[in-house]
């Protein structure tokens, strides 16, 4: 805002100026965005929804379609200011009545197939969302780092429903593919609502998401993906090598496309017989990290309550009708195809586990004090000798440094 403009404002309005940061807040629809003035929101073709900033002088602003800044030299500085990171918005306040004259805005940026965005807190939907779409299309979306200080992109799958993989775990019907990132991102499909991934930015290169669907399977597909750009100096950065990153003291980690239902696809064994296929996706190799909270020294991993909460290898076709937890858990050198890795694990009684790999149809409760807290997921390229694996759902709990387990003398 120029000095001439400020002088004109004070001559017309007996006002003062109120400044506030463009922080993240929540719209009435539950989406995230950024607080701006109503004028800035209008410049971005936004729609106000809810309030933000001190004394509710702001409103949450949603944006549909592409950003179309106002033309004209007098608006150029304002357009540039709108797209600048971490700035303050200025509000005029009537001194006589203390009535708020202008309002701030909170931005939700909505994009769909064939579009792109360099704005933070962008939401990438399928066409017509929340309605589902049929197969037979390819949808691309381009993430443009908003500045040179962006190191990571976080994708939160608020909704993610595609066709299931084939019997061997390959996404041959539908697929979610990331290109341009420095991270090793597996091809995804199936049901991944509630999952998230972190992408490393490769020297400012754009990142492209491609969702391909086939008309050979008749079903409704839908997705809603929140895209957050994370600065290199931000404390919420995920550690290098972590595709997923959890920050709570306790929580649940599930494999991609985990579910209790059997995949309808079949897998053919070498002897020619067919068996129910896998929900577990093929050719995965990624890290799941948990942020170590100050005052906590260890982490406990345990199997979830579902009968199928750890079925990563062997025959689990009849698990759903078998009372209790299925099969036998395998560790160490017995795990060579599909497994998870937990470094330096101990059983709850303090006895060391003979190996750091876990597979089979059951998972023992284990504790580790190795830092950082990380779980590595490995799957191979086929389901030979495996039947109807679903993947895993594991609960974790961080352990205080003063816990009894920390005081145990571990025995090998």
FENDAJO-V586410 format. One record per residue. BURIAL is b if it has 16 or more other ideal C-beta (glycine too) atoms within 10 Angstrom, else e. D_LAST is the distance of its C-alpha to the last C-alpha in Angstrom with 1 decimal. Layout:
# FENDAJO-V586410
burial-><BURIAL:BURIAL>
d_last-><D_LAST:D_LAST>
This chain:
# FENDAJO-V586410
burial-><e:e:e:e:e:e:e:e:e:e:e:e:e:e:b:e:e:b:e:b:e:b:e:e:b:e:b:e:e:e:b:b:b:b:b:b:b:b:b:b:b:e:b:b:b:b:b:b:b:b:b:b:b:e:e:e:b:b:b:b:b:b:b:e:e:e:b:e:e:e:e:e:e:e:e:e:e:b:b:e:b:b:b:e:e:e:e:e:b:b:b:b:b:e:e:e:e:e:e:b:e:b:b:b:b:b:b:b:b:b:b:b:e:e:b:e:b:b:b:b:b:b:b:b:b:b:e:e:b:e:e:e:b:e:b:e:e:e:b:e:b:b:b:e:b:b:e:e:e:b:b:b:b:b:b:b:b:b:b:b:b:b:b:b:b:b:b:b:b:b:b:e:b:b:b:b:b:b:e:e:b:e:b:e:b:b:b:b:b:b:b:b:e:e:b:b:b:b:b:b:b:e:e:e:e:e:b:e:b:e:b:b:b:e:e:e:b:e:e:e:b:b:b:b:b:b:b:b:b:b:b:e:e:e:e:e:b:b:e:e:e:b:b:b:b:b:e:e:b:e:e:e:b:b:b:b:b:b:b:e:e:b:b:e:b:e:b:e:e:e:e:e:e:e:b:b:b:b:b:b:b:b:e:b:e:b:b:b:b:b:b:e:e:e:e:b:b:b:b:b:b:b:b:b:e:b:b:b:b:b:b:b:b:b:b:b:e:e:b:e:e:e:e:e:b:b:b:e:b:b:b:e:e:b:b:e:b:b:b:b:b:b:e:e:b:b:e:e:e:e:e:e:b:e:b:b:b:b:b:b:b:b:b:e:e:b:b:b:b:e:e:e:b:b:b:b:b:b:b:b:e:b:b:e:e:b:b:b:b:b:b:b:b:b:b:b:b:b:b:e:e:e:e:e:b:e:e:e:e:e:e:e>
d_last-><69.4:72.3:74.4:77.4:75.5:74.3:77.9:79.2:76.6:77.5:81.2:80.8:78.0:77.7:74.0:70.9:67.8:64.4:61.4:58.0:54.9:54.4:51.1:49.3:50.3:50.7:53.8:55.2:53.7:50.2:50.0:49.0:51.5:53.1:55.8:59.2:62.8:64.8:66.8:63.6:62.6:66.0:65.7:62.6:64.3:62.1:62.5:61.7:59.3:58.2:58.2:56.2:56.6:58.0:60.4:59.9:62.2:60.2:59.8:57.2:58.6:57.8:58.8:59.7:60.6:60.9:61.5:65.2:66.1:69.6:72.0:74.3:74.0:73.9:70.7:68.9:67.3:66.2:64.6:62.7:61.6:60.3:58.0:56.7:53.2:52.7:56.3:58.4:61.0:64.3:66.1:69.6:70.2:73.7:74.2:77.0:75.3:71.6:71.6:69.0:70.8:68.1:64.7:61.4:59.6:56.1:55.5:53.9:54.4:54.7:54.7:54.9:55.2:56.7:56.4:54.5:53.6:52.8:52.6:49.5:48.7:50.2:49.9:50.1:51.5:52.8:56.6:58.0:54.7:53.9:55.7:53.8:55.0:55.5:54.0:55.8:55.4:53.5:52.9:52.0:51.4:51.1:49.1:50.8:49.0:51.3:51.0:49.3:46.7:45.0:41.5:40.1:41.5:39.9:40.9:40.5:41.4:43.4:44.7:43.7:44.8:45.4:45.5:42.4:41.0:41.8:39.7:37.4:36.8:39.5:41.8:45.0:47.3:46.5:44.5:43.5:43.3:42.8:44.4:44.9:41.6:39.2:36.3:35.0:36.3:35.9:39.0:39.1:41.1:41.1:40.3:38.7:40.4:38.3:36.2:36.4:35.9:36.2:38.3:38.5:42.2:43.1:45.6:47.7:48.1:49.0:46.5:47.9:46.8:48.2:48.1:49.6:50.6:52.2:55.2:53.8:51.8:53.9:52.0:52.1:50.0:49.5:47.6:47.6:45.5:45.4:45.3:44.2:44.7:42.3:43.4:41.4:41.3:40.4:37.3:36.7:35.9:32.9:30.4:31.2:29.7:29.5:31.8:31.1:30.5:29.9:30.7:30.5:27.9:27.3:28.6:28.4:27.9:29.6:30.0:33.5:35.9:33.5:35.5:35.6:38.6:38.5:39.9:43.4:43.1:42.2:40.2:41.5:39.2:40.0:41.7:44.1:42.9:42.4:39.8:39.3:38.1:35.4:35.7:32.8:34.3:34.0:32.9:31.0:28.7:28.4:26.4:26.4:25.9:25.8:27.4:25.3:27.7:28.1:26.3:23.4:20.1:18.0:18.8:18.1:19.1:20.5:22.9:26.6:28.9:30.9:30.4:30.1:28.0:25.4:27.2:26.5:26.7:28.0:30.9:31.3:35.1:35.5:32.9:35.6:37.1:33.9:33.1:29.8:27.1:27.3:25.6:22.0:19.4:18.0:15.1:14.4:16.9:18.8:20.2:23.0:26.0:25.6:22.4:21.0:18.4:16.3:14.5:10.8:10.7:8.9:10.5:13.0:11.4:8.6:5.9:4.8:7.7:8.2:11.0:13.3:16.3:17.7:20.9:22.9:24.5:22.0:19.5:16.6:16.6:14.0:13.8:13.6:14.9:15.8:19.6:21.9:21.1:21.7:21.5:22.8:25.0:25.8:28.4:30.4:34.1:34.5:33.6:34.0:32.3:31.6:33.9:34.7:31.6:32.1:29.3:27.2:27.6:24.6:24.8:23.1:23.2:22.6:20.9:22.8:21.3:22.2:20.4:18.3:15.3:15.7:15.7:12.4:10.0:6.7:3.8:0.0>
